[in-house]
């Protein structure tokens, strides 16, 4: 796996952040967000909330009442959904968040 990581330019050893993502199983935006996190070498905690209104309420409480999926948190900071995650990456702001350790 280390060879593959080097080949692909991934640096999973540098990822120190605690990343959480709320998803639905067949949501294309959820899949896209998880693919970016995977590509970056992030080990994340996934909360699959399909049909679970209690879990969705928990997600909404954490995300300023957003009820769409995915909702992504890095070190307990809400960063938004899939488009927000990709925007952070395109601005070069995602990697610095991922190397920070959870406080």
N, C-alpha and C positions, 0 to 999 in steps of 0.2 A: 504494500500500500504506500510506503514511503516513496518508492520509485514513481508510482503513478502520481502522487501529490507533487513531486518535483517536476515531472513531465508536464503536468497541467498548470504549474505555477501556483498551486494551492499551498497555504501555510497553516494547517490546522493547529500546529503547536503554538502559534502566536495568538490564537483565539482564546481569550480568558473570560469573556463576558458570559453572563447567564442570559440565554435567549429563550423566550417563551413565545409560542404562536398558537392562537386559537383558530381552528379550522373546521371545515366540513369536508367529508371524504371526497366528494366529487366536484368540489369547487375549483374551477380552472385557475382562479387567482391564488388560491391557497397552494395549489400544486406549483405554480410559477414562483411564488415566494419561497417555498421550501426548496425548490431547485437552486435558487440563488444562494440560499444559506448553505445547502449541501456543497455547491461549487466553491464556496469560501471555506469549506472545511469546518463549519459550525456544527457542534453537537447541541441540538436544541430540544426543549421540552415541548411536546405537541399535546394540546388539549383538543380532542375531537369532540365537538359539541353538537353533532347532528341530532336534532330533535330533543335536546336536553335544555329545557327552558331555564333551569336553575343555573347551569353552567353558562348559558348565554347571558343571564342577568349578572353573574359574577364578572364576565368579560366586559359587559357594558359599564358596570360600576368602575372598573379599572381604566376604561378607555374613554372617559368623558361622554358616556352614554352612546357610544357607537355600537351598533348592533350588526353591522355587516362583517363578513369574514373575508380574509383573515384579519386579525388584530395582532400586532407584533410588539413585544416588549423586549428591550435590551437593558439588562441590569435594573429591572423594575421600572424603567422609563418607557412610556408609551411612544412608539415611533410611528404608528399608523398602520396602514394596510399595505397591500402589495405594491401599488404605485408609489407610495411614500418610501418604501424600502428601496425600490429601484432608483428613485430620485436621489436618495441619500448616496447610493452607490455611484451614480453618474456624476455627482458633485464631489466625489472623493471623501465623503463624510462617514461612510459606513465602516470602513476598515478601522479608523481610529476608535470608533465605538466598540468594535469587536475585540480590540486588544486590551481594553480597560477591564480590570477585575471588578467583580461585584463588590459594592461596599456594604 
